[in-house]
C-alpha cells in the first residue's frame, strides 16, 4: 500500500519466500528487527511444535537472506528467550549467537529487556521470568549508531550534580584510551545515553488475533531510533501483528513485514488507525 510519504508493505507469505525475493544484494534493508516463534510453541494449525532443528535449519536460511540483503551499515536485532524444558532452561538463545556468527554476522551487543511486571511464575523452584534478550548483529563492524536519538534524563542526585558543576576540574572527564587521542566529556549532563538494560513493560493491550508472544511498541521503537534514520528501510520477517511496522511508521521509516498467518496480518489496519 502507499501513503503520502512512503511505500510500505505487509506481505502474507512464507518468510523465506519474501526474503529470497529481496533481490538487490546488500542494498535493501537498513535494519531488521524480529522475534521468531519460541521453541516449543505450537505451529499454526497443524499440532506440531517449533523444535531445535527448525532454528538450525529454516531460521538460519532466513538469516542468510537477511545477511545477503542487509546494507553494509545495517543491523539485525533478534529478540529471543529460550523456554524452560522441565527443570532446565533451554540454551537455544546462546546457540543462535554462534550459528549467526558462523554465517558471517558480527555480534555487536546483547541487550536485556527487563519486565517490571512479568507474568506470574509457573514453576515451584524458579522465580518469575522477568527478562528477555535482544541480540544486535551487523553485517560489518561499521554499523550505523544514533544514541543521540535515544537520550533520556540523567538521574544524578541533585546535590551531587551541583557539586560537580562547582568543581571545574571535575566538570569534564578526560578519556584517553591508547591510540585514540583525547575526548572531553561533560561529567554531569542533563541528558544521557541509555544503558543495555531496557525497562519496558510487557504488552498488555487488547489481543484480538490471540498472538501468543507480542512485544510492546516501545521495544522496536527503541531500536529503530538507535540504529536507523528517517526514510530508511526496516524489515520484520516474522511480523506477527505488525508492531515493528507500526513503530517504523510512527518514526517515518519505510517498512516491510512478512507474516504467514493472515489472521495476524489482518489486525494491522486497525492498529494503524488507533496508533497502538
TAGI-V41419 format. One record per residue. N is the residue number from 1. BURIAL is + if it has 9 or more other C-alpha atoms within 8 Angstrom, else -. Layout:
N;BURIAL + N;BURIAL
This chain:
1;- + 2;- + 3;- + 4;- + 5;- + 6;+ + 7;+ + 8;+ + 9;- + 10;+ + 11;+ + 12;+ + 13;+ + 14;+ + 15;+ + 16;+ + 17;- + 18;+ + 19;+ + 20;- + 21;- + 22;+ + 23;- + 24;- + 25;+ + 26;+ + 27;- + 28;+ + 29;+ + 30;+ + 31;+ + 32;+ + 33;+ + 34;+ + 35;- + 36;- + 37;- + 38;+ + 39;+ + 40;- + 41;- + 42;- + 43;+ + 44;- + 45;- + 46;- + 47;- + 48;- + 49;+ + 50;+ + 51;- + 52;- + 53;- + 54;+ + 55;+ + 56;+ + 57;- + 58;+ + 59;+ + 60;+ + 61;+ + 62;+ + 63;+ + 64;+ + 65;+ + 66;+ + 67;+ + 68;- + 69;+ + 70;+ + 71;+ + 72;+ + 73;+ + 74;+ + 75;+ + 76;+ + 77;+ + 78;+ + 79;+ + 80;+ + 81;- + 82;+ + 83;+ + 84;- + 85;- + 86;- + 87;- + 88;- + 89;+ + 90;+ + 91;- + 92;- + 93;+ + 94;- + 95;- + 96;+ + 97;+ + 98;- + 99;+ + 100;+ + 101;+ + 102;- + 103;- + 104;- + 105;+ + 106;+ + 107;+ + 108;+ + 109;- + 110;+ + 111;+ + 112;+ + 113;+ + 114;+ + 115;+ + 116;- + 117;- + 118;+ + 119;- + 120;- + 121;+ + 122;- + 123;- + 124;- + 125;- + 126;- + 127;- + 128;+ + 129;- + 130;+ + 131;- + 132;+ + 133;+ + 134;+ + 135;+ + 136;+ + 137;+ + 138;+ + 139;+ + 140;+ + 141;- + 142;- + 143;+ + 144;+ + 145;- + 146;+ + 147;+ + 148;- + 149;- + 150;+ + 151;+ + 152;- + 153;- + 154;- + 155;- + 156;- + 157;- + 158;- + 159;- + 160;- + 161;+ + 162;- + 163;- + 164;+ + 165;+ + 166;- + 167;- + 168;- + 169;- + 170;+ + 171;+ + 172;+ + 173;+ + 174;- + 175;- + 176;+ + 177;- + 178;- + 179;- + 180;- + 181;- + 182;- + 183;- + 184;- + 185;- + 186;- + 187;+ + 188;+ + 189;- + 190;- + 191;- + 192;+ + 193;+ + 194;- + 195;- + 196;- + 197;- + 198;+ + 199;- + 200;+ + 201;+ + 202;+ + 203;- + 204;- + 205;- + 206;- + 207;- + 208;- + 209;- + 210;- + 211;+ + 212;- + 213;- + 214;- + 215;- + 216;+ + 217;+ + 218;- + 219;+ + 220;+ + 221;+ + 222;+ + 223;+ + 224;+ + 225;+ + 226;+ + 227;+ + 228;+ + 229;- + 230;- + 231;- + 232;+ + 233;+ + 234;+ + 235;+ + 236;+ + 237;+ + 238;+ + 239;+ + 240;+ + 241;+ + 242;+ + 243;+ + 244;+ + 245;+ + 246;+ + 247;+ + 248;+ + 249;+ + 250;- + 251;+ + 252;- + 253;+ + 254;+ + 255;+ + 256;+ + 257;+ + 258;+ + 259;+ + 260;+ + 261;+ + 262;- + 263;- + 264;+ + 265;+ + 266;- + 267;+ + 268;+ + 269;- + 270;- + 271;+ + 272;+ + 273;- + 274;- + 275;- + 276;-
